[in-house]
Amino acid sequence: MTPPHPARNLDNLPPYLFAQIDAKRDALREQGIEVISLGIGDPDLPTPTHIVDTMAAAIRNPANHRYPDYAGSLAFRTAVADWMHTRFGVRVDPRTETLALIGSKEGIAHLHTAFVNPGDYVLAPSIGYPVYSGGATLMHANTYFLRMRAETGWLAEFDDGPGGIPAEVLERARILFIGYPNNPTGAIAPPEYFDEAIAFCKRHDLLLVHDNAYCEIGFDGYRAPSVLERPGAKEVALEMFSLSKAYNMTGWRIGFAVGNPLAIKALGTVKNNLDSGQFTAIQDAAILALSGPQDCITSMCDLYQHRRDLVLDALAAIGIVCEAPRATIYVWAQVPAGFTSAEFTEKLLTEAHVIVTPGSGYGPDGEGWIRISLTTPDEQLLEAVRRIKGMLA
Ligand SMILES: *Cc1c(COP(=O)(O)O)cnc(C)c1O
């Protein structure tokens, strides 16, 4: 082999799910085929105007042209603390219990550098955001996948009793990752589930990481909580938030971590050594997103709820019955009998020219399911269901 030689652990990463699907889509599009993507969870609507306007002005402020504060501007961290209070009734210290992130994916990935030693374990949902386990692999560490089942509402099962997580795994475990409202299942968690997670992490000396990327997207009156509302949470928990889905800001790369001050400090130390923070103008715009009018959230939820119902009705009409999610931008559907997730996804792409995501791409228990994203205009959503109907007929 000729140099350069990439690190061995790069070979241990599964191929990034969406990169593979994108390649197939591009190949079809090159043949002139119109492909409808219900694949990636990326809001189709633009960032609300008041946020964009704030950014436009902030770009012109020369103070913003210099290196940002590593941990985030004090103004941004104060806005985060204020938002935690108005939104959840949770009090946090902006200086020691909040941290700006270059998107929450960045923070989740760097948590492994901050908390996981080579050979250690992270406990991650067996159907979940690929970064939980990918970050462990990059640290030469292992992932133990927590079972998830439809019968128990897709709540990742952490169990230290007989037949549960092996003692030798628990001994070397450092982080428990969970996230509700859940991508990809759309499941939500009751407060007792968070209490159990907190108690479990205390028993086993784990950092509890709650990925709350979808807290602002709820339906039928549902408003997702923060894990930090629960008693004792701050002793073990770090919560990861993102402006990406809540304010249609995926391209801006801004999020934040809130919670246990030691965890904030460790993550901040990693970031000090690896990045120099997010552009302060983006933080200025994010301040306005968090502290300005929130009616954009209400109209966004109305829109996704409408699309959810449209998709559920259309799927039911062709014999695919799914549970109505109370939150997120996804519908989680069981594949017809006789197909694996990958086979059905492939068939949808090649025969109906519709992209969905195979549940198996999110981990072992996702087999037999697909994720349909609601980030596509109504007409295309309906056209996609028509094509699926045609294919199944
Ligand atoms: C979208 C998403 C994120 C990351 O969002 P950022 O754009 O990096 O802030 C994190 N977790 C889950 C489960 C997501 O779906």
The ligand as an SDF file (V2000), in Angstrom:
LIG
                    3D

 15 15  0  0  0  0  0  0  0  0999 V2000
  -30.7700   16.3980   13.3670 C   0  0  0  0  0  0  0  0  0  0  0  0
  -30.3450   15.6900   14.5920 C   0  0  0  0  0  0  0  0  0  0  0  0
  -29.2760   16.1430   15.3750 C   0  0  0  0  0  0  0  0  0  0  0  0
  -28.2690   17.1760   14.9770 C   0  0  0  0  0  0  0  0  0  0  0  0
  -28.5990   18.3470   14.5820 O   0  0  0  0  0  0  0  0  0  0  0  0
  -27.5340   19.4740   14.3200 P   0  0  0  0  0  0  0  0  0  0  0  0
  -27.9280   19.9960   12.9840 O   0  0  0  0  0  0  0  0  0  0  0  0
  -26.1500   18.8960   14.2970 O   0  0  0  0  0  0  0  0  0  0  0  0
  -27.7080   20.4290   15.4290 O   0  0  0  0  0  0  0  0  0  0  0  0
  -28.9950   15.4880   16.5540 C   0  0  0  0  0  0  0  0  0  0  0  0
  -29.6970   14.4310   16.9470 N   0  0  0  0  0  0  0  0  0  0  0  0
  -30.7060   13.9560   16.2200 C   0  0  0  0  0  0  0  0  0  0  0  0
  -31.4290   12.7660   16.7150 C   0  0  0  0  0  0  0  0  0  0  0  0
  -31.0490   14.5460   15.0100 C   0  0  0  0  0  0  0  0  0  0  0  0
  -32.0220   14.0160   14.2800 O   0  0  0  0  0  0  0  0  0  0  0  0
  1  2  1  0
  2  3  1  0
  2 14  2  0
  3  4  1  0
  3 10  2  0
  4  5  1  0
  5  6  1  0
  6  7  2  0
  6  8  1  0
  6  9  1  0
 10 11  1  0
 11 12  2  0
 12 13  1  0
 12 14  1  0
 14 15  1  0
M  END
$$$$
